[in-house]
Amino acid sequence: MNTTHPAWLISAQEHYTDTAARELIAAAWELAAQTPTPPDERSQMLIKLLLDLRGDASLLAAGLLVAPWRKKHLDAEALAETPCKNATPLLQALDDLSLIDHLHEQEQSDLERLRKMLLAMASDMRAVILKLALQVVLMRDLSRYTAAEQQRLALQTRDLLAPLANRLGIAQLKWELEDRALRVLEPDIYQEISGELEGKRVDRERYIARIIDLLRYKLADAGVTVKRLYGRVKHINSIYLKMKRKGLRFEQLNDIRAVRVEVENEADCYHTLSVVNELWQPIAEEFDDYIAHPKANGYQSLHTSLIGPENRVIEVQIRTSKMHEHAELGVAAHWLYKEKGVRHSKQFEQQIEWLRRMIESGDHNRGDVVFDQFKNEAFRDRVYAVSPQGRVVDLPEGATPLDFAYHIHTQLGHCCRGAKVNGQIVPLTTALKNGDSVEILTQKEANPSRDWLNDHLGYLQSARAKAKVRSYFKKLEKEKSVQAGQEMLERESRRLGVPLDNKLLNELAQHYNTHSTTDLYAGIGFGDISVLSVIHELTLRQQKNAEQPTLDERLARIPVKAPRKQSRQNIDVAGVDNLLVNFATCCQPVPPVAITGFISQGRGVNIHRADCPNLQHLAKAHPERIMDVHWNQNAGGQFAVDIAIDAFDRPHLLRDISQILANEKIPILNVKMQQDDRNRIYGSFGLEITDMEQLSRVIDRIAQVKDVAGVRRVQK
């Protein structure tokens, strides 16, 4: 078979300096070329789009393999032994995103399928980029489809994919998806606008060139370093929406002409704005500061319209080069910095925060609730309302004055007791419309109401505002927990004779991923952080700050009383009182199995199964540290174990398993699941059980669940 690499593939490889990246792209092309669906001109278009979005080599490899993957000519097993195996998770995530194609057709959705789609989107945004780029390629080549299919694909693009690209801030894909959808859905309007734009192109380009020359001269004279200065034409769909919104004909639009200025830093943006305002007469109501107040998708820029030469309106956009990258690439822009070892940008975190909220919501809500919430967050239109100070607030459709208040400031929302919309007092549940002027009425001592969180009452529509109200009530509980946690820690420190040191407590706050000692106390009070664990970590740090004693010296410090058996955490330890006891994670002992203790340096006694291989190695190396221990006759409490499950996936499988655990009142510590391409799932549950009898009983009941092939305890 001829596997000579085409010129476009070689050109794509040249974008990467890393030899491994080039070889991966070549390997993907060669693998796809051997299938019944080899790379074609659509593959070439897709690769060009992914390169424009700064995709990495794995994303390009997935793009080359997507056609044979979708046709089942390749699967995970086939890729496992090839250099392209790392593209498999991307292709599998793309499969999980297939639900998006049917969102506008469904009233409800299976929670697990929707959750998989959300997880695929949040865990690796490259899958979403690939999905959107594939839709662009599809919309460029609609001739293969019937008229009815073209309508369906255009509706899907307009209502789902283009808004998703906008939500993620990827303007480069958003505009093309919108324009191509309009071309199918409103062909007459599309042709009218494109014809008008083409007919006046020469005059428009002459005018823009004049503006650019003058502006470049004035900015240089003002000492502003301009990175780029160029003219741009509004996109056809944007023009159509403005005509529709304002009821205007094309010839009545006066801001088709636009100029974009890219400068070095934020200060230069405002300096440029002052130069522009001195040069031409600004139109006050047409100014937007998206730098100080970014859009929901992270977009930042200054927008202003002015009356330029010949009394024509000219729009000027001002931004930094970095802002431009985020405006055009959205979430894709973070790859540029991730490759250099830089953390995700604030814009990137904002753009995927709504996905994280959806996933968290899925932990507590029914599938149809999460499904509706996802459609609302990702795809609905936006409403723009104005504050008395002229600030434009970007809100989801259906937002209320209360949503508006929380968007302005959290405290304004907390103190809100009424609102005026366009000068009239209205209920707080009133849905805002574009252009509404909103004034919030407050009371100093007012606080949020729990009713605001009841969806059926309609006070709040945005997840952002609801989160702020929930945070308020959680903070009330936190204040109580801070006091309780501090008292617990001080009481335990006195009992064990461990002094509290503020400096070390600040270190421990970071160790437990809390922001301050106050948050550390709250974690103890909530029960999220063990007070004994804090005392233990505090002791370790105090030991590190002192001279390092020998093992015998450390053991000598353990308070020893007359030889007797002291019960601690269900264990009888001979001759030792107040010694920290830990259950070994390698063997996870559970009553009544035989156990043995091993004294670890600075960490008390680790309890192992008597037949634990790790214990046998430790005993050979340090026989002096072995201790006789056994279960207390009245041993109770809970013990951590892991069980593995092998099953065939189906709706409600996890619900059925979880119900068994709930009936047994067994806490679930963690769940890990994997699925192969044959719909087989392999997973593990971390559980807390009371004894071996309970473990045996629950394993037996899970094994009887429909479609469960096997269940066993995992010995680490």
C-alpha positions as CSV (number, residue, x, y, z in Angstrom):
1,M,0.0,0.0,0.0
2,N,1.3,3.5,-0.8
3,T,1.8,5.4,2.4
4,T,3.6,8.4,1.0
5,H,2.8,11.3,3.2
6,P,0.8,14.1,1.4
7,A,2.2,17.6,1.5
8,W,-0.5,18.9,3.9
9,L,0.5,16.3,6.5
10,I,4.1,17.2,6.2
11,S,3.2,20.8,6.6
12,A,1.2,19.9,9.7
13,Q,4.2,18.0,11.2
14,E,6.4,21.1,10.7
15,H,4.4,22.9,13.3
16,Y,6.1,20.8,16.0
17,T,9.8,20.8,16.9
18,D,9.5,17.7,18.9
19,T,10.4,14.6,17.0
20,A,8.0,12.4,19.0
21,A,5.1,14.7,18.1
22,R,5.9,14.5,14.4
23,E,6.2,10.7,14.5
24,L,2.9,10.4,16.3
25,I,1.1,12.4,13.6
26,A,2.8,10.3,10.9
27,A,1.8,7.1,12.7
28,A,-1.8,8.2,13.0
29,W,-2.0,9.0,9.3
30,E,-0.4,5.6,8.3
31,L,-2.8,3.7,10.6
32,A,-5.8,5.5,9.2
33,A,-4.6,5.0,5.6
34,Q,-4.8,1.3,6.1
35,T,-8.5,1.3,6.9
36,P,-11.5,1.4,4.6
37,T,-11.9,5.1,5.6
38,P,-8.5,6.7,4.9
39,P,-7.8,10.4,5.4
40,D,-9.3,12.6,2.7
41,E,-9.9,16.3,2.0
42,R,-12.2,16.5,5.0
43,S,-9.3,15.2,7.2
44,Q,-7.1,17.9,5.7
45,M,-9.7,20.6,6.6
46,L,-10.0,19.2,10.2
47,I,-6.2,19.2,10.7
48,K,-5.9,22.7,9.4
49,L,-8.6,23.8,12.0
50,L,-6.9,22.0,14.8
51,L,-3.6,23.6,14.0
52,D,-5.2,27.0,14.0
53,L,-6.5,26.2,17.5
54,R,-2.9,25.3,18.6
55,G,-3.8,21.7,19.2
56,D,-1.2,19.3,20.4
57,A,0.0,16.2,18.5
58,S,-2.4,13.9,20.3
59,L,-5.3,16.0,19.2
60,L,-4.2,15.9,15.6
61,A,-3.7,12.2,15.8
62,A,-7.2,11.8,17.1
63,G,-8.4,14.0,14.2
64,L,-6.8,11.7,11.7
65,L,-8.2,8.6,13.4
66,V,-11.7,9.8,14.0
67,A,-13.3,8.6,10.7
68,P,-12.1,5.0,11.1
69,W,-12.9,5.1,14.8
70,R,-16.5,6.2,14.2
71,K,-16.9,3.5,11.4
72,K,-15.7,0.9,13.9
73,H,-12.7,0.2,11.7
74,L,-10.5,0.9,14.7
75,D,-11.0,0.4,18.4
76,A,-9.1,0.8,21.7
77,E,-7.7,-2.7,21.4
78,A,-6.4,-2.0,17.9
79,L,-4.7,1.2,19.1
80,A,-3.3,-0.3,22.3
81,E,-0.2,-1.7,20.6
82,T,0.5,1.3,18.4
83,P,2.1,4.7,19.0
84,C,-1.4,6.2,18.8
85,K,-2.7,4.6,22.0
86,N,-2.7,8.0,23.8
87,A,-5.3,9.2,21.3
88,T,-7.8,6.5,22.6
89,P,-9.1,8.5,25.6
90,L,-9.8,11.5,23.3
91,L,-11.7,9.3,20.9
92,Q,-13.7,7.7,23.7
93,A,-14.5,11.1,25.2
94,L,-15.7,12.1,21.7
95,D,-18.1,9.2,21.8
96,D,-19.4,10.4,25.2
97,L,-20.1,13.8,23.6
98,S,-22.5,12.1,21.1
99,L,-25.4,12.9,23.4
100,I,-25.0,16.6,22.5
101,D,-26.3,15.8,19.0
102,H,-29.7,14.9,20.4
103,L,-30.2,17.4,23.2
104,H,-32.7,19.4,21.2
105,E,-34.7,16.3,20.5
106,Q,-35.0,14.9,24.0
107,E,-37.1,15.8,27.0
108,Q,-35.1,13.8,29.5
109,S,-31.8,12.0,29.5
110,D,-30.2,9.1,31.4
111,L,-28.2,10.6,34.2
112,E,-25.2,8.4,33.8
113,R,-24.9,9.1,30.0
114,L,-25.2,12.9,30.7
115,R,-22.8,12.7,33.5
116,K,-20.3,10.8,31.3
117,M,-20.6,13.6,28.7
118,L,-20.1,16.3,31.3
119,L,-17.1,14.5,32.7
120,A,-15.6,14.1,29.2
121,M,-16.0,17.8,28.6
122,A,-14.5,18.9,31.9
123,S,-11.7,16.4,32.1
124,D,-10.2,17.0,28.7
125,M,-11.4,20.1,26.8
126,R,-9.6,18.8,23.7
127,A,-12.5,16.4,23.1
128,V,-14.9,19.4,22.9
129,I,-12.5,21.2,20.5
130,L,-12.5,18.2,18.3
131,K,-16.3,17.9,18.4
132,L,-16.7,21.6,17.4
133,A,-14.0,21.4,14.6
134,L,-15.7,18.3,13.2
135,Q,-19.0,20.2,13.1
136,V,-17.3,23.1,11.1
137,V,-16.0,20.5,8.6
138,L,-19.4,19.0,8.3
139,M,-21.1,22.4,7.7
140,R,-18.5,23.2,5.0
141,D,-19.5,20.0,3.1
142,L,-23.3,19.8,3.3
143,S,-23.8,18.8,-0.4
144,R,-23.7,15.1,0.6
145,Y,-26.9,15.5,2.6
146,T,-30.6,15.8,1.7
147,A,-32.4,19.1,2.2
148,A,-34.1,17.7,5.4
149,E,-30.8,16.5,6.8
150,Q,-29.2,19.9,6.1
151,Q,-32.0,21.6,8.0
152,R,-31.5,19.3,10.9
153,L,-27.7,19.8,11.0
154,A,-28.1,23.6,10.7
155,L,-30.5,23.7,13.6
156,Q,-28.2,21.5,15.7
157,T,-25.3,23.9,14.8
158,R,-27.2,27.1,15.5
159,D,-28.9,25.9,18.7
160,L,-26.3,23.7,20.3
161,L,-22.8,23.7,18.9
162,A,-22.3,27.5,18.1
163,P,-23.6,28.5,21.6
164,L,-21.3,25.9,23.1
165,A,-18.3,27.4,21.2
166,N,-19.4,30.8,22.5
167,R,-19.7,29.5,26.1
168,L,-16.1,28.3,25.8
169,G,-15.0,31.6,24.3
170,I,-13.8,30.1,21.0
171,A,-14.9,32.9,18.6
172,Q,-12.9,31.4,15.8
173,L,-15.3,28.5,15.5
174,K,-18.4,30.3,16.8
175,W,-18.6,32.8,14.0
176,E,-18.2,30.2,11.2
177,L,-20.7,27.8,12.8
178,E,-23.3,30.6,13.1
179,D,-22.8,32.0,9.6
180,R,-23.0,28.5,8.0
181,A,-26.1,27.6,9.9
182,L,-27.7,30.9,8.8
183,R,-26.9,30.2,5.2
184,V,-29.0,27.0,5.4
185,L,-31.8,28.2,7.6
186,E,-32.3,31.7,6.1
187,P,-30.8,31.5,2.6
188,D,-32.5,34.7,1.3
189,I,-31.3,36.8,4.2
190,Y,-27.8,35.4,4.0
191,Q,-27.5,36.1,0.3
192,E,-28.9,39.6,0.8
193,I,-26.4,40.6,3.5
194,S,-23.4,38.9,1.8
195,G,-24.4,40.7,-1.4
196,E,-24.6,44.1,0.3
197,L,-21.2,43.5,2.0
198,E,-19.5,42.6,-1.3
199,G,-21.1,45.4,-3.2
200,K,-19.7,48.0,-0.8
201,R,-16.4,46.3,-0.1
202,V,-14.2,48.6,-2.1
203,D,-15.6,51.7,-0.5
204,R,-15.4,50.1,2.9
205,E,-11.8,49.0,2.5
206,R,-10.8,52.5,1.3
207,Y,-12.4,54.1,4.4
208,I,-10.9,51.6,6.8
209,A,-7.4,52.1,5.4
210,R,-7.8,55.9,6.0
211,I,-8.9,55.3,9.6
212,I,-6.0,52.9,10.2
213,D,-3.3,55.3,8.8
214,L,-4.6,58.1,11.0
215,L,-4.9,56.0,14.1
216,R,-1.5,54.5,13.7
217,Y,0.1,58.0,13.4
218,K,-1.8,59.3,16.5
219,L,-0.9,56.3,18.6
220,A,2.8,56.4,17.7
221,D,2.7,60.1,18.6
222,A,1.2,59.3,22.0
223,G,3.9,56.7,22.7
224,V,1.6,53.6,22.5
225,T,3.3,50.5,21.1
226,V,0.8,48.9,18.7
227,K,1.2,45.1,18.1
228,R,-1.4,44.9,15.4
229,L,-3.9,47.3,13.8
230,Y,-6.4,46.1,11.2
231,G,-9.9,46.5,9.8
232,R,-12.6,43.8,10.2
233,V,-16.1,43.3,9.0
234,K,-18.9,42.1,11.2
235,H,-19.9,38.5,10.6
236,I,-23.1,37.9,8.7
237,N,-25.0,36.3,11.5
238,S,-24.1,39.2,13.8
239,I,-25.4,41.7,11.3
240,Y,-28.6,39.7,10.9
241,L,-29.2,39.5,14.6
242,K,-28.8,43.3,15.0
243,M,-31.1,43.9,12.1
244,K,-33.7,41.6,13.7
245,R,-33.2,43.0,17.2
246,K,-33.5,46.7,16.2
247,G,-35.9,46.2,13.3
248,L,-33.5,47.8,10.8
249,R,-32.7,47.2,7.1
250,F,-29.1,46.7,6.1
251,E,-28.7,50.2,4.7
252,Q,-29.9,51.6,8.1
253,L,-27.0,50.0,9.9
254,N,-24.2,52.5,10.6
255,D,-21.5,50.4,12.4
256,I,-20.5,47.8,9.8
257,R,-17.1,49.3,9.7
258,A,-14.8,48.2,12.5
259,V,-11.1,48.5,13.5
260,R,-9.2,46.4,16.0
261,V,-6.1,47.5,17.9
262,E,-3.9,45.1,19.8
263,V,-1.4,46.6,22.3
264,E,1.1,45.3,24.8
265,N,-0.7,45.7,28.1
266,E,-3.9,46.7,29.9
267,A,-2.7,50.2,30.6
268,D,-2.1,50.7,26.9
269,C,-5.7,49.7,26.2
270,Y,-7.0,52.6,28.2
271,H,-4.3,54.9,26.8
272,T,-5.5,53.9,23.3
273,L,-9.1,54.6,24.2
274,S,-8.2,58.1,25.3
275,V,-6.4,58.7,22.0
276,V,-9.4,57.4,20.0
277,N,-11.9,59.5,22.0
278,E,-9.8,62.7,21.4
279,L,-9.6,61.9,17.7
280,W,-13.3,61.3,17.0
281,Q,-16.6,61.9,18.9
282,P,-17.5,58.9,21.0
283,I,-21.1,57.6,21.2
284,A,-21.5,57.2,25.0
285,E,-24.2,54.5,25.0
286,E,-22.1,52.4,22.7
287,F,-19.1,51.9,25.0
288,D,-18.5,48.6,26.8
289,D,-15.6,47.9,29.2
290,Y,-15.2,44.1,29.0
291,I,-11.7,44.3,30.6
292,A,-13.0,45.5,33.9
293,H,-16.1,43.4,33.5
294,P,-15.4,40.3,31.4
295,K,-18.2,38.4,29.7
296,A,-19.3,35.1,31.2
297,N,-17.0,33.2,28.8
298,G,-13.9,35.2,29.9
299,Y,-13.9,37.5,26.9
300,Q,-12.0,40.8,27.5
301,S,-11.8,43.9,25.3
302,L,-12.8,47.6,25.1
303,H,-15.6,48.3,22.6
304,T,-16.5,51.8,21.6
305,S,-18.3,53.4,18.6
306,L,-17.5,56.9,17.4
307,I,-18.5,59.3,14.7
308,G,-15.6,59.2,12.3
309,P,-14.7,61.1,9.1
310,E,-17.6,61.8,6.7
311,N,-19.9,61.5,9.7
312,R,-19.7,57.7,9.4
313,V,-19.9,55.5,12.5
314,I,-16.8,53.4,13.2
315,E,-16.4,50.7,15.8
316,V,-13.1,50.3,17.6
317,Q,-12.1,47.3,19.6
318,I,-9.0,47.5,21.8
319,R,-7.3,44.6,23.5
320,T,-3.9,43.0,24.4
321,S,-2.5,40.2,22.3
322,K,-3.2,37.8,25.2
323,M,-6.8,39.0,25.3
324,H,-7.0,38.4,21.6
325,E,-5.7,34.8,21.9
326,H,-8.4,34.1,24.6
327,A,-11.1,35.8,22.5
328,E,-10.3,33.7,19.4
329,L,-9.3,30.4,21.0
330,G,-11.1,30.4,24.3
331,V,-10.3,27.3,26.3
332,A,-7.9,26.2,23.6
333,A,-5.6,29.2,24.5
334,H,-4.6,27.6,27.8
335,W,-2.5,25.0,25.9
336,L,0.0,27.7,25.0
337,Y,0.7,28.2,28.6
338,K,0.2,24.7,29.8
339,E,3.0,23.5,27.5
340,K,5.3,26.0,29.2
341,G,4.4,24.7,32.7
342,V,2.1,27.6,33.6
343,R,-1.1,27.0,35.5
344,H,-4.5,27.4,33.8
345,S,-5.5,31.0,33.2
346,K,-8.3,32.6,35.1
347,Q,-10.3,32.8,31.9
348,F,-9.9,29.0,31.4
349,E,-11.1,28.3,34.9
350,Q,-14.1,30.5,34.4
351,Q,-15.0,28.9,31.1
352,I,-15.2,25.4,32.5
353,E,-16.5,26.3,36.0
354,W,-20.1,25.8,34.7
355,L,-19.2,22.2,33.7
356,R,-17.9,21.5,37.2
357,R,-21.1,22.9,38.7
358,M,-23.1,20.6,36.4
359,I,-21.1,17.5,37.5
360,E,-21.5,18.4,41.2
361,S,-25.2,18.9,40.6
362,G,-25.4,15.4,39.1
363,D,-24.3,14.0,42.5
364,H,-27.5,15.2,44.1
365,N,-30.2,15.6,41.4
366,R,-32.2,13.4,39.1
367,G,-31.1,12.9,35.5
368,D,-33.8,15.1,34.0
369,V,-33.0,18.0,36.4
370,V,-29.3,17.9,35.5
371,F,-30.2,17.5,31.9
372,D,-32.4,20.7,31.9
373,Q,-29.8,22.6,33.9
374,F,-27.1,21.6,31.4
375,K,-29.1,22.8,28.4
376,N,-29.9,26.0,30.2
377,E,-26.3,26.8,31.3
378,A,-24.7,25.8,28.0
379,F,-27.1,26.8,25.3
380,R,-29.6,29.4,26.2
381,D,-29.4,33.0,25.1
382,R,-28.1,35.8,27.3
383,V,-29.9,38.9,28.7
384,Y,-28.1,42.2,29.0
385,A,-29.4,44.5,31.8
386,V,-28.1,47.9,32.9
387,S,-27.4,49.3,36.4
388,P,-28.1,52.9,37.3
389,Q,-24.4,53.6,36.9
390,G,-24.5,52.4,33.3
391,R,-22.8,49.0,34.0
392,V,-23.9,46.3,31.5
393,V,-24.6,43.0,33.2
394,D,-24.5,39.7,31.2
395,L,-27.1,37.3,32.6
396,P,-28.7,34.0,31.5
397,E,-32.1,34.2,29.9
398,G,-34.9,34.3,32.5
399,A,-32.7,36.0,35.1
400,T,-34.4,38.0,37.8
401,P,-33.5,41.3,39.5
402,L,-32.2,39.1,42.3
403,D,-29.8,37.4,39.9
404,F,-28.8,40.9,38.7
405,A,-28.0,42.0,42.3
406,Y,-25.8,39.0,43.0
407,H,-24.0,39.5,39.8
408,I,-23.1,43.1,40.8
409,H,-22.0,42.1,44.3
410,T,-22.6,39.3,46.7
411,Q,-23.5,41.7,49.6
412,L,-25.9,43.6,47.3
413,G,-27.8,40.3,46.7
414,H,-27.8,39.5,50.4
415,C,-29.3,42.8,51.3
416,C,-31.8,43.0,48.4
417,R,-35.4,43.5,49.5
418,G,-36.9,44.9,46.3
419,A,-36.2,46.1,42.8
420,K,-37.2,48.8,40.2
421,V,-37.1,47.8,36.6
422,N,-37.3,50.8,34.2
423,G,-38.4,52.9,37.1
424,Q,-41.2,50.6,38.3
425,I,-41.2,48.5,41.4
426,V,-41.5,44.8,40.4
427,P,-41.5,41.4,42.1
428,L,-38.1,39.9,42.6
429,T,-39.2,37.0,40.5
430,T,-39.7,39.2,37.4
431,A,-37.8,37.9,34.3
432,L,-35.5,40.6,32.9
433,K,-35.4,41.6,29.2
434,N,-32.6,43.0,27.1
435,G,-31.9,46.6,27.8
436,D,-33.8,46.7,31.1
437,S,-32.6,49.3,33.6
438,V,-32.4,47.7,37.1
439,E,-32.2,49.4,40.4
440,I,-31.8,47.2,43.5
441,L,-33.6,48.3,46.8
442,T,-31.8,47.2,50.0
443,Q,-32.1,47.1,53.8
444,K,-28.9,47.2,55.9
445,E,-29.8,44.4,58.2
446,A,-31.4,42.2,55.6
447,N,-30.2,38.6,55.0
448,P,-31.0,36.0,52.3
449,S,-34.0,33.8,52.5
450,R,-33.9,30.1,52.1
451,D,-36.9,30.4,49.9
452,W,-34.6,31.9,47.2
453,L,-33.1,28.5,46.7
454,N,-36.5,26.9,45.9
455,D,-36.6,26.6,42.1
456,H,-40.4,26.5,41.9
457,L,-40.6,30.0,43.5
458,G,-38.5,31.5,40.7
459,Y,-36.3,33.9,42.7
460,L,-33.0,32.8,41.1
461,Q,-32.2,31.4,37.7
462,S,-28.3,31.5,37.5
463,A,-26.2,28.9,39.2
464,R,-23.8,31.6,40.2
465,A,-26.4,33.4,42.4
466,K,-27.7,30.2,43.9
467,A,-24.1,29.3,44.9
468,K,-23.7,32.6,46.7
469,V,-26.9,32.0,48.7
470,R,-25.9,28.5,49.6
471,S,-22.5,29.8,50.6
472,Y,-24.1,32.3,52.9
473,F,-26.0,29.6,54.8
474,K,-23.0,27.3,54.8
475,K,-21.0,30.2,56.4
476,L,-23.4,30.4,59.2
477,E,-22.8,26.8,60.0
478,K,-19.1,27.3,59.5
479,E,-19.0,29.9,62.3
480,K,-20.4,27.3,64.7
481,S,-18.0,24.6,63.4
482,V,-15.0,26.9,63.8
483,Q,-15.8,27.3,67.5
484,A,-16.4,23.6,68.0
485,G,-13.3,22.6,66.1
486,Q,-11.1,24.9,68.1
487,E,-12.5,23.6,71.4
488,M,-12.0,19.9,70.2
489,L,-8.3,20.6,69.2
490,E,-7.5,22.4,72.4
491,R,-9.1,19.7,74.5
492,E,-7.3,16.9,72.8
493,S,-4.0,18.8,72.9
494,R,-4.3,19.1,76.7
495,R,-5.3,15.5,77.1
496,L,-2.3,14.3,75.1
497,G,0.2,16.9,76.4
498,V,0.9,18.3,72.9
499,P,1.3,22.1,73.0
500,L,-0.4,24.2,70.3
501,D,1.9,26.4,68.2
502,N,0.3,29.1,66.0
503,K,3.2,28.9,63.4
504,L,2.8,25.2,63.1
505,L,-1.0,25.4,63.0
506,N,-0.6,27.8,60.0
507,E,1.6,25.2,58.3
508,L,-1.0,22.5,59.0
509,A,-3.7,24.7,57.5
510,Q,-1.7,24.5,54.2
511,H,-1.1,20.7,54.7
512,Y,-4.9,20.1,54.8
513,N,-5.5,22.4,51.8
514,T,-7.3,25.0,53.9
515,H,-6.7,28.8,53.7
516,S,-6.2,29.5,57.3
517,T,-6.3,28.1,60.8
518,T,-9.9,29.3,61.0
519,D,-10.7,27.0,58.0
520,L,-8.7,24.2,59.8
521,Y,-10.9,24.6,62.9
522,A,-14.0,24.5,60.7
523,G,-12.8,21.3,59.0
524,I,-12.4,19.7,62.4
525,G,-15.8,20.9,63.6
526,F,-17.5,19.7,60.4
527,G,-15.8,16.3,60.8
528,D,-13.9,16.6,57.5
529,I,-10.6,16.6,59.3
530,S,-9.7,14.2,62.2
531,V,-8.5,16.0,65.3
532,L,-6.2,13.1,66.1
533,S,-4.7,13.4,62.6
534,V,-4.0,17.1,63.3
535,I,-2.4,16.3,66.7
536,H,-0.3,13.6,65.0
537,E,0.9,16.0,62.2
538,L,1.6,18.7,64.8
539,T,3.8,16.2,66.8
540,L,5.8,15.3,63.7
541,R,6.5,18.9,63.0
542,Q,7.6,19.6,66.5
543,Q,9.9,16.7,66.4
544,K,11.5,17.9,63.1
545,N,12.1,21.3,64.7
546,A,14.0,19.7,67.6
547,E,17.1,17.6,67.5
548,Q,16.4,14.3,65.7
549,P,16.3,11.7,68.5
550,T,17.1,8.0,68.1
551,L,14.4,5.4,67.7
552,D,14.9,4.3,71.3
553,E,14.6,7.9,72.5
554,R,11.4,8.4,70.6
555,L,9.9,5.2,72.0
556,A,11.0,6.2,75.5
557,R,8.9,9.4,75.2
558,I,5.7,7.3,74.8
559,P,3.9,7.4,78.2
560,V,4.2,3.8,79.7
561,K,2.3,2.6,82.7
562,A,2.4,-0.7,84.6
563,P,2.1,-3.6,82.1
564,R,-1.6,-4.0,81.3
565,K,-3.8,-4.0,78.2
566,Q,-5.2,-0.7,77.1
567,S,-8.1,-0.6,74.6
568,R,-7.6,2.0,71.8
569,Q,-9.5,2.1,68.5
570,N,-10.8,-1.4,69.0
571,I,-7.2,-2.7,69.6
572,D,-5.6,-4.1,72.8
573,V,-1.9,-3.0,72.8
574,A,0.2,-4.5,75.6
575,G,2.0,-2.1,77.9
576,V,1.3,1.2,76.1
577,D,-1.1,4.0,76.8
578,N,-2.2,6.8,74.4
579,L,-0.2,5.4,71.5
580,L,-1.6,6.4,68.1
581,V,-3.0,3.4,66.2
582,N,-3.3,3.2,62.4
583,F,-4.7,0.4,60.3
584,A,-2.4,-0.6,57.5
585,T,-3.8,0.3,54.1
586,C,-1.8,-2.6,52.4
587,C,-3.9,-5.3,54.0
588,Q,-6.9,-3.5,55.6
589,P,-7.4,-5.8,58.6
590,V,-11.0,-6.4,59.8
591,P,-12.2,-8.3,62.9
592,P,-11.9,-11.2,63.6
593,V,-8.8,-11.9,61.4
594,A,-5.5,-12.3,63.3
595,I,-3.5,-9.1,63.6
596,T,0.0,-8.0,64.6
597,G,1.4,-4.5,65.5
598,F,4.5,-2.8,64.1
599,I,5.9,0.4,65.7
600,S,6.6,3.0,63.0
601,Q,9.0,5.9,63.5
602,G,6.9,8.8,64.8
603,R,3.6,7.3,63.7
604,G,2.6,5.0,66.5
605,V,1.6,1.4,65.8
606,N,0.5,0.2,62.4
607,I,-2.0,-2.7,62.6
608,H,-1.5,-5.4,59.9
609,R,-3.0,-8.8,59.2
610,A,-0.8,-11.4,60.7
611,D,-0.3,-13.0,57.3
612,C,0.4,-9.6,55.5
613,P,3.5,-9.9,53.2
614,N,4.5,-6.4,53.9
615,L,4.5,-7.1,57.7
616,Q,6.7,-10.2,57.1
617,H,9.3,-8.0,55.3
618,L,9.2,-5.4,58.1
619,A,9.6,-8.1,60.8
620,K,12.7,-9.4,59.2
621,A,14.3,-6.0,59.0
622,H,13.1,-4.7,62.4
623,P,12.1,-7.6,64.7
624,E,12.3,-5.3,67.8
625,R,9.4,-3.2,66.6
626,I,6.9,-6.1,66.5
627,M,4.1,-5.8,69.1
628,D,1.5,-8.3,70.3
629,V,-2.0,-6.9,69.6
630,H,-5.4,-8.3,69.3
631,W,-9.0,-7.2,68.8
632,N,-10.9,-5.9,71.8
633,Q,-13.6,-8.4,72.7
634,N,-16.1,-5.6,72.2
635,A,-14.5,-4.2,69.0
636,G,-16.9,-2.1,67.1
637,G,-16.6,0.9,64.8
638,Q,-15.9,0.9,61.1
639,F,-13.0,-0.5,59.0
640,A,-11.9,0.5,55.5
641,V,-12.0,-2.1,52.7
642,D,-12.0,-2.1,48.9
643,I,-14.2,-4.4,46.7
644,A,-13.8,-4.9,43.0
645,I,-16.9,-5.3,40.7
646,D,-17.0,-6.6,37.1
647,A,-20.3,-6.0,35.3
648,F,-22.1,-5.3,32.1
649,D,-23.2,-1.7,32.0
650,R,-26.9,-0.9,31.9
651,P,-29.2,2.0,33.1
652,H,-29.5,2.1,36.9
653,L,-26.7,-0.5,37.6
654,L,-24.8,1.8,39.9
655,R,-28.1,2.8,41.6
656,D,-28.9,-0.8,42.4
657,I,-25.5,-1.4,43.8
658,S,-25.6,1.8,45.9
659,Q,-29.0,0.9,47.2
660,I,-27.6,-2.4,48.7
661,L,-24.9,-0.4,50.4
662,A,-27.4,2.1,51.7
663,N,-29.6,-0.6,53.1
664,E,-26.6,-2.0,55.0
665,K,-25.8,1.6,56.2
666,I,-22.3,1.2,54.7
667,P,-20.6,4.6,53.9
668,I,-18.9,4.7,50.5
669,L,-15.4,6.3,50.6
670,N,-14.7,6.4,46.9
671,V,-15.8,4.9,43.6
672,K,-13.6,4.3,40.5
673,M,-15.1,3.0,37.2
674,Q,-13.7,2.1,33.8
675,Q,-15.6,0.9,30.7
676,D,-14.2,-0.9,27.7
677,D,-15.6,-0.8,24.2
678,R,-17.7,-3.9,24.8
679,N,-19.9,-2.1,27.4
680,R,-18.1,-4.0,30.2
681,I,-17.4,-1.9,33.3
682,Y,-14.7,-2.6,35.9
683,G,-14.8,-0.7,39.1
684,S,-13.9,-0.5,42.8
685,F,-15.7,0.8,45.8
686,G,-14.0,2.0,49.0
687,L,-16.3,1.1,51.9
688,E,-16.4,1.3,55.7
689,I,-17.7,-1.9,57.3
690,T,-18.2,-3.1,60.8
691,D,-16.9,-6.7,60.5
692,M,-16.1,-9.5,58.2
693,E,-19.7,-10.9,58.5
694,Q,-21.1,-7.6,57.1
695,L,-18.5,-7.6,54.3
696,S,-19.4,-11.2,53.3
697,R,-23.1,-10.4,53.4
698,V,-22.8,-7.3,51.1
699,I,-20.5,-9.1,48.6
700,D,-23.1,-11.9,48.4
701,R,-25.9,-9.4,47.8
702,I,-24.1,-7.4,45.1
703,A,-23.2,-10.6,43.3
704,Q,-26.9,-11.3,42.9
705,V,-27.6,-7.9,41.2
706,K,-28.6,-8.3,37.5
707,D,-25.6,-8.0,35.1
708,V,-23.0,-8.2,37.8
709,A,-20.4,-10.8,36.6
710,G,-18.2,-10.9,39.7
711,V,-17.4,-9.1,43.0
712,R,-14.5,-9.7,45.4
713,R,-12.5,-8.0,48.1
714,V,-9.3,-6.3,46.9
715,Q,-6.2,-7.0,48.9
716,K,-3.8,-4.2,48.3
